[in-house]
Amino acid sequence: MWEELGISGGTAIIILVALYFIIKWAVKNGTIEAYEKITGNKVKDDIDEFFQKEAAEKENKKTQ
């Protein structure tokens, strides 16, 4: 099938891997954009808050 298009097997694999990462990137960005529109918050802010809360909980466990 690939030979009919003039593409070797190795080139086909490279193209498929590149398409995988492009689609993965697009889905990730679309998900982040949708989340930001729904919540009205930036994702980075939510991630920072999560890590700050987690660090505070660990600190509280150490002091107990």
PyMOL Python script that loads the backbone (N, CA, C, O; Angstrom):
from pymol import cmd

cmd.read_pdbstr("""\
ATOM      1  N   MET A   1       0.822  -1.189   0.000  1.00  0.00           N
ATOM      2  CA  MET A   1       0.000   0.000   0.000  1.00  0.00           C
ATOM      3  C   MET A   1       0.869   1.257   0.000  1.00  0.00           C
ATOM      4  O   MET A   1       0.648   2.166  -0.800  1.00  0.00           O
ATOM      5  N   TRP A   2       1.851   1.308   0.892  1.00  0.00           N
ATOM      6  CA  TRP A   2       2.711   2.487   0.955  1.00  0.00           C
ATOM      7  C   TRP A   2       3.569   2.625  -0.300  1.00  0.00           C
ATOM      8  O   TRP A   2       3.887   3.736  -0.723  1.00  0.00           O
ATOM      9  N   GLU A   3       3.939   1.497  -0.888  1.00  0.00           N
ATOM     10  CA  GLU A   3       4.773   1.532  -2.069  1.00  0.00           C
ATOM     11  C   GLU A   3       4.048   2.194  -3.239  1.00  0.00           C
ATOM     12  O   GLU A   3       4.675   2.832  -4.086  1.00  0.00           O
ATOM     13  N   GLU A   4       2.735   2.040  -3.279  1.00  0.00           N
ATOM     14  CA  GLU A   4       1.944   2.680  -4.322  1.00  0.00           C
ATOM     15  C   GLU A   4       2.044   4.195  -4.242  1.00  0.00           C
ATOM     16  O   GLU A   4       1.954   4.886  -5.257  1.00  0.00           O
ATOM     17  N   LEU A   5       2.230   4.704  -3.036  1.00  0.00           N
ATOM     18  CA  LEU A   5       2.378   6.144  -2.836  1.00  0.00           C
ATOM     19  C   LEU A   5       3.829   6.598  -2.939  1.00  0.00           C
ATOM     20  O   LEU A   5       4.115   7.795  -2.901  1.00  0.00           O
ATOM     21  N   GLY A   6       4.745   5.641  -3.070  1.00  0.00           N
ATOM     22  CA  GLY A   6       6.160   5.988  -3.162  1.00  0.00           C
ATOM     23  C   GLY A   6       6.790   6.250  -1.812  1.00  0.00           C
ATOM     24  O   GLY A   6       7.772   6.987  -1.715  1.00  0.00           O
ATOM     25  N   ILE A   7       6.231   5.649  -0.761  1.00  0.00           N
ATOM     26  CA  ILE A   7       6.728   5.859   0.594  1.00  0.00           C
ATOM     27  C   ILE A   7       7.240   4.524   1.122  1.00  0.00           C
ATOM     28  O   ILE A   7       6.559   3.505   1.012  1.00  0.00           O
ATOM     29  N   SER A   8       8.438   4.531   1.693  1.00  0.00           N
ATOM     30  CA  SER A   8       8.976   3.295   2.266  1.00  0.00           C
ATOM     31  C   SER A   8       8.379   3.058   3.653  1.00  0.00           C
ATOM     32  O   SER A   8       7.709   3.932   4.202  1.00  0.00           O
ATOM     33  N   GLY A   9       8.619   1.897   4.205  1.00  0.00           N
ATOM     34  CA  GLY A   9       8.075   1.556   5.522  1.00  0.00           C
ATOM     35  C   GLY A   9       8.599   2.451   6.630  1.00  0.00           C
ATOM     36  O   GLY A   9       7.843   2.859   7.511  1.00  0.00           O
ATOM     37  N   GLY A  10       9.898   2.760   6.589  1.00  0.00           N
ATOM     38  CA  GLY A  10      10.486   3.624   7.619  1.00  0.00           C
ATOM     39  C   GLY A  10       9.914   5.024   7.585  1.00  0.00           C
ATOM     40  O   GLY A  10       9.645   5.618   8.629  1.00  0.00           O
ATOM     41  N   THR A  11       9.729   5.547   6.394  1.00  0.00           N
ATOM     42  CA  THR A  11       9.143   6.886   6.259  1.00  0.00           C
ATOM     43  C   THR A  11       7.706   6.889   6.763  1.00  0.00           C
ATOM     44  O   THR A  11       7.269   7.846   7.402  1.00  0.00           O
ATOM     45  N   ALA A  12       6.980   5.828   6.479  1.00  0.00           N
ATOM     46  CA  ALA A  12       5.594   5.737   6.943  1.00  0.00           C
ATOM     47  C   ALA A  12       5.534   5.736   8.462  1.00  0.00           C
ATOM     48  O   ALA A  12       4.668   6.383   9.050  1.00  0.00           O
ATOM     49  N   ILE A  13       6.443   5.021   9.095  1.00  0.00           N
ATOM     50  CA  ILE A  13       6.471   4.986  10.563  1.00  0.00           C
ATOM     51  C   ILE A  13       6.768   6.368  11.126  1.00  0.00           C
ATOM     52  O   ILE A  13       6.135   6.793  12.093  1.00  0.00           O
ATOM     53  N   ILE A  14       7.720   7.069  10.534  1.00  0.00           N
ATOM     54  CA  ILE A  14       8.062   8.422  10.990  1.00  0.00           C
ATOM     55  C   ILE A  14       6.860   9.345  10.847  1.00  0.00           C
ATOM     56  O   ILE A  14       6.572  10.136  11.745  1.00  0.00           O
ATOM     57  N   ILE A  15       6.163   9.249   9.730  1.00  0.00           N
ATOM     58  CA  ILE A  15       4.981  10.091   9.509  1.00  0.00           C
ATOM     59  C   ILE A  15       3.894   9.772  10.538  1.00  0.00           C
ATOM     60  O   ILE A  15       3.265  10.683  11.078  1.00  0.00           O
ATOM     61  N   LEU A  16       3.674   8.498  10.807  1.00  0.00           N
ATOM     62  CA  LEU A  16       2.651   8.116  11.783  1.00  0.00           C
ATOM     63  C   LEU A  16       3.005   8.585  13.194  1.00  0.00           C
ATOM     64  O   LEU A  16       2.132   9.028  13.939  1.00  0.00           O
ATOM     65  N   VAL A  17       4.264   8.491  13.554  1.00  0.00           N
ATOM     66  CA  VAL A  17       4.698   8.966  14.879  1.00  0.00           C
ATOM     67  C   VAL A  17       4.520  10.476  14.972  1.00  0.00           C
ATOM     68  O   VAL A  17       4.057  10.986  15.992  1.00  0.00           O
ATOM     69  N   ALA A  18       4.889  11.198  13.906  1.00  0.00           N
ATOM     70  CA  ALA A  18       4.712  12.650  13.910  1.00  0.00           C
ATOM     71  C   ALA A  18       3.236  13.020  14.030  1.00  0.00           C
ATOM     72  O   ALA A  18       2.885  13.930  14.780  1.00  0.00           O
ATOM     73  N   LEU A  19       2.385  12.332  13.307  1.00  0.00           N
ATOM     74  CA  LEU A  19       0.948  12.591  13.403  1.00  0.00           C
ATOM     75  C   LEU A  19       0.415  12.304  14.800  1.00  0.00           C
ATOM     76  O   LEU A  19      -0.450  13.025  15.297  1.00  0.00           O
ATOM     77  N   TYR A  20       0.928  11.259  15.432  1.00  0.00           N
ATOM     78  CA  TYR A  20       0.515  10.937  16.796  1.00  0.00           C
ATOM     79  C   TYR A  20       0.795  12.114  17.739  1.00  0.00           C
ATOM     80  O   TYR A  20      -0.072  12.517  18.515  1.00  0.00           O
ATOM     81  N   PHE A  21       2.008  12.657  17.664  1.00  0.00           N
ATOM     82  CA  PHE A  21       2.364  13.751  18.564  1.00  0.00           C
ATOM     83  C   PHE A  21       1.615  15.033  18.231  1.00  0.00           C
ATOM     84  O   PHE A  21       1.279  15.804  19.131  1.00  0.00           O
ATOM     85  N   ILE A  22       1.352  15.269  16.963  1.00  0.00           N
ATOM     86  CA  ILE A  22       0.585  16.456  16.581  1.00  0.00           C
ATOM     87  C   ILE A  22      -0.836  16.355  17.114  1.00  0.00           C
ATOM     88  O   ILE A  22      -1.362  17.323  17.663  1.00  0.00           O
ATOM     89  N   ILE A  23      -1.459  15.198  16.958  1.00  0.00           N
ATOM     90  CA  ILE A  23      -2.821  15.014  17.455  1.00  0.00           C
ATOM     91  C   ILE A  23      -2.854  15.078  18.974  1.00  0.00           C
ATOM     92  O   ILE A  23      -3.777  15.656  19.548  1.00  0.00           O
ATOM     93  N   LYS A  24      -1.859  14.492  19.631  1.00  0.00           N
ATOM     94  CA  LYS A  24      -1.775  14.535  21.088  1.00  0.00           C
ATOM     95  C   LYS A  24      -1.676  15.981  21.579  1.00  0.00           C
ATOM     96  O   LYS A  24      -2.348  16.360  22.539  1.00  0.00           O
ATOM     97  N   TRP A  25      -0.842  16.784  20.922  1.00  0.00           N
ATOM     98  CA  TRP A  25      -0.672  18.191  21.276  1.00  0.00           C
ATOM     99  C   TRP A  25      -1.975  18.957  21.084  1.00  0.00           C
ATOM    100  O   TRP A  25      -2.354  19.763  21.933  1.00  0.00           O
ATOM    101  N   ALA A  26      -2.661  18.709  19.970  1.00  0.00           N
ATOM    102  CA  ALA A  26      -3.902  19.411  19.669  1.00  0.00           C
ATOM    103  C   ALA A  26      -4.992  19.065  20.683  1.00  0.00           C
ATOM    104  O   ALA A  26      -5.729  19.948  21.121  1.00  0.00           O
ATOM    105  N   VAL A  27      -5.097  17.804  21.053  1.00  0.00           N
ATOM    106  CA  VAL A  27      -6.102  17.393  22.035  1.00  0.00           C
ATOM    107  C   VAL A  27      -5.800  18.019  23.391  1.00  0.00           C
ATOM    108  O   VAL A  27      -6.705  18.491  24.079  1.00  0.00           O
ATOM    109  N   LYS A  28      -4.523  18.022  23.774  1.00  0.00           N
ATOM    110  CA  LYS A  28      -4.134  18.610  25.058  1.00  0.00           C
ATOM    111  C   LYS A  28      -4.480  20.100  25.101  1.00  0.00           C
ATOM    112  O   LYS A  28      -5.054  20.580  26.079  1.00  0.00           O
ATOM    113  N   ASN A  29      -4.132  20.822  24.044  1.00  0.00           N
ATOM    114  CA  ASN A  29      -4.422  22.254  24.020  1.00  0.00           C
ATOM    115  C   ASN A  29      -5.918  22.529  23.986  1.00  0.00           C
ATOM    116  O   ASN A  29      -6.391  23.472  24.621  1.00  0.00           O
ATOM    117  N   GLY A  30      -6.668  21.709  23.247  1.00  0.00           N
ATOM    118  CA  GLY A  30      -8.114  21.883  23.208  1.00  0.00           C
ATOM    119  C   GLY A  30      -8.755  21.634  24.559  1.00  0.00           C
ATOM    120  O   GLY A  30      -9.678  22.345  24.956  1.00  0.00           O
ATOM    121  N   THR A  31      -8.266  20.626  25.265  1.00  0.00           N
ATOM    122  CA  THR A  31      -8.786  20.316  26.595  1.00  0.00           C
ATOM    123  C   THR A  31      -8.493  21.455  27.566  1.00  0.00           C
ATOM    124  O   THR A  31      -9.357  21.858  28.345  1.00  0.00           O
ATOM    125  N   ILE A  32      -7.284  21.961  27.512  1.00  0.00           N
ATOM    126  CA  ILE A  32      -6.912  23.068  28.402  1.00  0.00           C
ATOM    127  C   ILE A  32      -7.746  24.309  28.094  1.00  0.00           C
ATOM    128  O   ILE A  32      -8.221  24.985  29.006  1.00  0.00           O
ATOM    129  N   GLU A  33      -7.922  24.605  26.809  1.00  0.00           N
ATOM    130  CA  GLU A  33      -8.706  25.774  26.422  1.00  0.00           C
ATOM    131  C   GLU A  33     -10.157  25.637  26.870  1.00  0.00           C
ATOM    132  O   GLU A  33     -10.747  26.599  27.362  1.00  0.00           O
ATOM    133  N   ALA A  34     -10.731  24.456  26.705  1.00  0.00           N
ATOM    134  CA  ALA A  34     -12.116  24.225  27.131  1.00  0.00           C
ATOM    135  C   ALA A  34     -12.240  24.357  28.644  1.00  0.00           C
ATOM    136  O   ALA A  34     -13.205  24.944  29.134  1.00  0.00           O
ATOM    137  N   TYR A  35     -11.282  23.823  29.385  1.00  0.00           N
ATOM    138  CA  TYR A  35     -11.309  23.920  30.846  1.00  0.00           C
ATOM    139  C   TYR A  35     -11.243  25.374  31.285  1.00  0.00           C
ATOM    140  O   TYR A  35     -11.956  25.787  32.199  1.00  0.00           O
ATOM    141  N   GLU A  36     -10.382  26.151  30.627  1.00  0.00           N
ATOM    142  CA  GLU A  36     -10.261  27.560  30.991  1.00  0.00           C
ATOM    143  C   GLU A  36     -11.541  28.323  30.695  1.00  0.00           C
ATOM    144  O   GLU A  36     -11.919  29.209  31.462  1.00  0.00           O
ATOM    145  N   LYS A  37     -12.219  27.994  29.594  1.00  0.00           N
ATOM    146  CA  LYS A  37     -13.479  28.668  29.276  1.00  0.00           C
ATOM    147  C   LYS A  37     -14.573  28.285  30.263  1.00  0.00           C
ATOM    148  O   LYS A  37     -15.381  29.129  30.649  1.00  0.00           O
ATOM    149  N   ILE A  38     -14.608  27.029  30.671  1.00  0.00           N
ATOM    150  CA  ILE A  38     -15.651  26.565  31.586  1.00  0.00           C
ATOM    151  C   ILE A  38     -15.460  27.160  32.978  1.00  0.00           C
ATOM    152  O   ILE A  38     -16.410  27.665  33.574  1.00  0.00           O
ATOM    153  N   THR A  39     -14.234  27.101  33.497  1.00  0.00           N
ATOM    154  CA  THR A  39     -13.993  27.545  34.872  1.00  0.00           C
ATOM    155  C   THR A  39     -13.664  29.030  34.969  1.00  0.00           C
ATOM    156  O   THR A  39     -13.882  29.644  36.014  1.00  0.00           O
ATOM    157  N   GLY A  40     -13.152  29.604  33.911  1.00  0.00           N
ATOM    158  CA  GLY A  40     -12.743  31.002  33.948  1.00  0.00           C
ATOM    159  C   GLY A  40     -11.380  31.191  34.580  1.00  0.00           C
ATOM    160  O   GLY A  40     -10.939  32.326  34.757  1.00  0.00           O
ATOM    161  N   ASN A  41     -10.702  30.109  34.925  1.00  0.00           N
ATOM    162  CA  ASN A  41      -9.380  30.168  35.535  1.00  0.00           C
ATOM    163  C   ASN A  41      -8.342  29.665  34.551  1.00  0.00           C
ATOM    164  O   ASN A  41      -8.634  28.860  33.667  1.00  0.00           O
ATOM    165  N   LYS A  42      -7.143  30.147  34.720  1.00  0.00           N
ATOM    166  CA  LYS A  42      -6.034  29.631  33.928  1.00  0.00           C
ATOM    167  C   LYS A  42      -5.609  28.298  34.520  1.00  0.00           C
ATOM    168  O   LYS A  42      -5.660  28.112  35.736  1.00  0.00           O
ATOM    169  N   VAL A  43      -5.197  27.384  33.683  1.00  0.00           N
ATOM    170  CA  VAL A  43      -4.781  26.061  34.142  1.00  0.00           C
ATOM    171  C   VAL A  43      -3.532  26.168  34.989  1.00  0.00           C
ATOM    172  O   VAL A  43      -3.410  25.472  35.998  1.00  0.00           O
ATOM    173  N   LYS A  44      -2.609  27.017  34.607  1.00  0.00           N
ATOM    174  CA  LYS A  44      -1.373  27.168  35.364  1.00  0.00           C
ATOM    175  C   LYS A  44      -1.674  27.559  36.806  1.00  0.00           C
ATOM    176  O   LYS A  44      -1.033  27.065  37.733  1.00  0.00           O
ATOM    177  N   ASP A  45      -2.649  28.448  36.994  1.00  0.00           N
ATOM    178  CA  ASP A  45      -3.019  28.867  38.341  1.00  0.00           C
ATOM    179  C   ASP A  45      -3.527  27.678  39.152  1.00  0.00           C
ATOM    180  O   ASP A  45      -3.166  27.523  40.318  1.00  0.00           O
ATOM    181  N   ASP A  46      -4.351  26.850  38.548  1.00  0.00           N
ATOM    182  CA  ASP A  46      -4.886  25.694  39.257  1.00  0.00           C
ATOM    183  C   ASP A  46      -3.778  24.712  39.622  1.00  0.00           C
ATOM    184  O   ASP A  46      -3.786  24.142  40.713  1.00  0.00           O
ATOM    185  N   ILE A  47      -2.838  24.515  38.724  1.00  0.00           N
ATOM    186  CA  ILE A  47      -1.732  23.597  38.996  1.00  0.00           C
ATOM    187  C   ILE A  47      -0.869  24.141  40.123  1.00  0.00           C
ATOM    188  O   ILE A  47      -0.462  23.389  41.008  1.00  0.00           O
ATOM    189  N   ASP A  48      -0.582  25.445  40.101  1.00  0.00           N
ATOM    190  CA  ASP A  48       0.211  26.044  41.168  1.00  0.00           C
ATOM    191  C   ASP A  48      -0.495  25.904  42.513  1.00  0.00           C
ATOM    192  O   ASP A  48       0.135  25.577  43.519  1.00  0.00           O
ATOM    193  N   GLU A  49      -1.807  26.153  42.529  1.00  0.00           N
ATOM    194  CA  GLU A  49      -2.563  26.016  43.772  1.00  0.00           C
ATOM    195  C   GLU A  49      -2.521  24.576  44.283  1.00  0.00           C
ATOM    196  O   GLU A  49      -2.384  24.344  45.484  1.00  0.00           O
ATOM    197  N   PHE A  50      -2.638  23.625  43.384  1.00  0.00           N
ATOM    198  CA  PHE A  50      -2.598  22.216  43.763  1.00  0.00           C
ATOM    199  C   PHE A  50      -1.277  21.874  44.438  1.00  0.00           C
ATOM    200  O   PHE A  50      -1.256  21.241  45.494  1.00  0.00           O
ATOM    201  N   PHE A  51      -0.168  22.297  43.819  1.00  0.00           N
ATOM    202  CA  PHE A  51       1.138  21.981  44.387  1.00  0.00           C
ATOM    203  C   PHE A  51       1.378  22.725  45.699  1.00  0.00           C
ATOM    204  O   PHE A  51       2.038  22.195  46.592  1.00  0.00           O
ATOM    205  N   GLN A  52       0.860  23.930  45.828  1.00  0.00           N
ATOM    206  CA  GLN A  52       0.999  24.657  47.086  1.00  0.00           C
ATOM    207  C   GLN A  52       0.223  23.959  48.206  1.00  0.00           C
ATOM    208  O   GLN A  52       0.722  23.840  49.325  1.00  0.00           O
ATOM    209  N   LYS A  53      -0.993  23.499  47.906  1.00  0.00           N
ATOM    210  CA  LYS A  53      -1.774  22.781  48.907  1.00  0.00           C
ATOM    211  C   LYS A  53      -1.090  21.484  49.299  1.00  0.00           C
ATOM    212  O   LYS A  53      -1.050  21.121  50.474  1.00  0.00           O
ATOM    213  N   GLU A  54      -0.551  20.787  48.302  1.00  0.00           N
ATOM    214  CA  GLU A  54       0.132  19.525  48.569  1.00  0.00           C
ATOM    215  C   GLU A  54       1.373  19.749  49.436  1.00  0.00           C
ATOM    216  O   GLU A  54       1.642  18.972  50.353  1.00  0.00           O
ATOM    217  N   ALA A  55       2.116  20.797  49.147  1.00  0.00           N
ATOM    218  CA  ALA A  55       3.303  21.107  49.938  1.00  0.00           C
ATOM    219  C   ALA A  55       2.909  21.486  51.368  1.00  0.00           C
ATOM    220  O   ALA A  55       3.592  21.111  52.321  1.00  0.00           O
ATOM    221  N   ALA A  56       1.822  22.218  51.517  1.00  0.00           N
ATOM    222  CA  ALA A  56       1.359  22.604  52.844  1.00  0.00           C
ATOM    223  C   ALA A  56       0.921  21.377  53.641  1.00  0.00           C
ATOM    224  O   ALA A  56       1.184  21.288  54.840  1.00  0.00           O
ATOM    225  N   GLU A  57       0.253  20.434  52.978  1.00  0.00           N
ATOM    226  CA  GLU A  57      -0.170  19.212  53.663  1.00  0.00           C
ATOM    227  C   GLU A  57       1.030  18.393  54.110  1.00  0.00           C
ATOM    228  O   GLU A  57       1.024  17.841  55.211  1.00  0.00           O
ATOM    229  N   LYS A  58       2.053  18.305  53.281  1.00  0.00           N
ATOM    230  CA  LYS A  58       3.258  17.576  53.653  1.00  0.00           C
ATOM    231  C   LYS A  58       3.948  18.258  54.826  1.00  0.00           C
ATOM    232  O   LYS A  58       4.466  17.592  55.723  1.00  0.00           O
ATOM    233  N   GLU A  59       3.954  19.564  54.817  1.00  0.00           N
ATOM    234  CA  GLU A  59       4.583  20.318  55.903  1.00  0.00           C
ATOM    235  C   GLU A  59       3.816  20.093  57.203  1.00  0.00           C
ATOM    236  O   GLU A  59       4.423  19.966  58.267  1.00  0.00           O
ATOM    237  N   ASN A  60       2.498  20.045  57.125  1.00  0.00           N
ATOM    238  CA  ASN A  60       1.675  19.806  58.312  1.00  0.00           C
ATOM    239  C   ASN A  60       1.917  18.409  58.861  1.00  0.00           C
ATOM    240  O   ASN A  60       1.949  18.226  60.078  1.00  0.00           O
ATOM    241  N   LYS A  61       2.088  17.428  57.998  1.00  0.00           N
ATOM    242  CA  LYS A  61       2.359  16.061  58.438  1.00  0.00           C
ATOM    243  C   LYS A  61       3.705  15.962  59.127  1.00  0.00           C
ATOM    244  O   LYS A  61       3.861  15.199  60.081  1.00  0.00           O
ATOM    245  N   LYS A  62       4.686  16.732  58.651  1.00  0.00           N
ATOM    246  CA  LYS A  62       6.014  16.707  59.265  1.00  0.00           C
ATOM    247  C   LYS A  62       5.993  17.300  60.659  1.00  0.00           C
ATOM    248  O   LYS A  62       6.715  16.838  61.542  1.00  0.00           O
ATOM    249  N   THR A  63       5.167  18.326  60.866  1.00  0.00           N
ATOM    250  CA  THR A  63       5.125  19.003  62.166  1.00  0.00           C
ATOM    251  C   THR A  63       4.300  18.237  63.181  1.00  0.00           C
ATOM    252  O   THR A  63       4.422  18.482  64.381  1.00  0.00           O
ATOM    253  N   GLN A  64       3.470  17.325  62.732  1.00  0.00           N
ATOM    254  CA  GLN A  64       2.614  16.583  63.662  1.00  0.00           C
ATOM    255  C   GLN A  64       3.322  15.476  64.306  1.00  0.00           C
ATOM    256  O   GLN A  64       2.737  14.757  65.116  1.00  0.00           O
TER     257      GLN A  64
END
""", "prot")
cmd.dss("prot")
cmd.show_as("cartoon", "prot")
cmd.util.cbc("prot")
cmd.orient("prot")
